Amino acid sequence: METIRIDIINPKAKSILQNLADLQGKKSSIEGSWKAVYGKWIAYEETFPAQIRGDQIKMFSENYYMFVGQFVLDTLIVNNYGYGTYTLDGNKFEEIVKLHANESRIGGKIRILIEVKNDTLTQCWPADENWNLPEEYSVEKYVRVN
C-alpha cells in the first residue's frame, strides 16, 4: 500500500484525510455503559427519580444493546430488562428485541430518536416508520459510566 504524506497536501485535503484517519478504530458515540438519571414514560404520570425510585444500566457494544434495572412506585415493583441488536443511523436508533421483561415486545422493533451530548444520552420513543414522535412519547436520559 502506498503511503501518502499528508504534510504536502493542500490544507483542506489534509484536514479531511486526518479526520478519516482519526475515525478509524473509534467506537460509536453510544458504545459503553450508561446509568439512567431520568425517565418519563407514556404508561406513567410519575417520573424517575422524582416519584419513581430505582436504578437502570444500559450498555451498547458494536451491534448489541442490553439493559437491566428495577423501578419502584409505591408498592409496585418493576423489574426491567432486555437485550437485542440495533442499528444506528445518525440519531435514528432501531432496537430489534430478542428478550424483554414485557414479552409482547420480543421479536419486535422499537424506533428511538437519540441524542448524545457530552456524557448524556437521551432516548425518545416510539418513533413511527417516518421517524416522527407522537404527541405523547417516552423519554429516558442516561449518563455515561464508562
N, C-alpha and C positions, 0 to 999 in steps of 0.2 A: 504494500500500500504506500502511495506517495504521501510524503509529509508536506503540508503547506505551511509556510512561515507566515503567520498572521500579522507580524510586525511590519510587513512590506505591502499589505493590502490597504485599500482606502479605509478611512475611519469607520464609515457606515458598515461596510462588509466585515470589517474586523469585529465590530460590536455584535453583529448577527452571529458570526462564527463563534465568538466567545460565549454568547448566550446558549447556543446549541451545545457547546462543549460542557457548559455548566449544568445543563439539564440531563445529560447522560448519567444514568445511575441514581438520579434523585427519585425519592418516593413522591407519591401523590400527596397533596397537602392534607388529606384526611387520614392517611395511614398512621396508625398508632392507637393509643388508648385515651379515652375521653370519659370524664366524670360528669354526670348530669347535675346542673345547677338551677335549672328552671324547667317547668313543664306546665302547659295549658292544653288540655285535651278536649276534644269535642264531647266526649262522654261525661265530663265532669264540669261543674261550675267552679269548683275549687281549683287552686293552683298549687304547684310544688315549688318551693318549700313552704309557702305561706300557711296553707291549711293541711296539705298532704305532706306527711313525713316519709322519709325513706332515703334510698340510695340506688343509683344505677350506674353501671360502667358499660360503655360501648367501645368495641375495638374493630379496627379495619386493617386488613392486610391488603395485598395487591388485588385480590379478587373476591375476598370473603369478608363478611361482617358477622359480628356476634354481639349480643348484649345480655346482661343479667342484672336483675335488680329486684327490690321489694319496696312497695309503697303501702302506707297505712293511712286510712281516712276513717277517723272514729274507730269503729270495731271492724271495718272492712280491711282485710289484708290481701294485697295483690302481689303474687309472685310473677314477675315479668321476665321472660327470657325468649331468645330466638337466635337463629343464625341462618345464613344462606349466602348466595353470591350476589354480586352487584355490578352494575355498570355506572360509569360516571362520565358525563359529557358536559364540561363547563360546570354549571350549577344544577344540572339535571341528573339526579341520582335515582336509580331504579333498583329496588331490592327484589330479588327472586327468593321467596321464602321457602326454606327447607324444613324448618322447625320453628314453632311459635307456641307460646303459652295459650293463645287463642287459636285452637286447632282449625277454625274455619279459614284462617289466613294461610295455612300450609298449602304450597303449590301455587299460590297467587303472586302477583307483582304489586309492589307499592311504589308509586311515583312520588318522589320527595324533592322539593327545591331546597338546596343547601347554600349556605354562605359561610366562608371561613374568613375571620378577621383576627389577625394575630393568633392568640391561643384560644379563641372561642369559635365553636362550630354551632350554627343554628340550622335546624331542620323544620320545614313547614310542609304539611301534607294533609290530605291526599290531593295531589295534582291530577287533573284529567289527562286524556290522551294528547291534548294540546299544551300540556304543562301549565294550565291555569288552575289557580286555587279557588275553591268555593267560597261563599261569603263567610262561612264559619269553618275553620280548619285548626288542626293541632300544631303546636309549636313546642319544640324541645331545644334547650341550649345546653351545651357541654363545654367544659374547659379541658384543655389537653393536660394529661398527667404524664405522658412520655412521648 
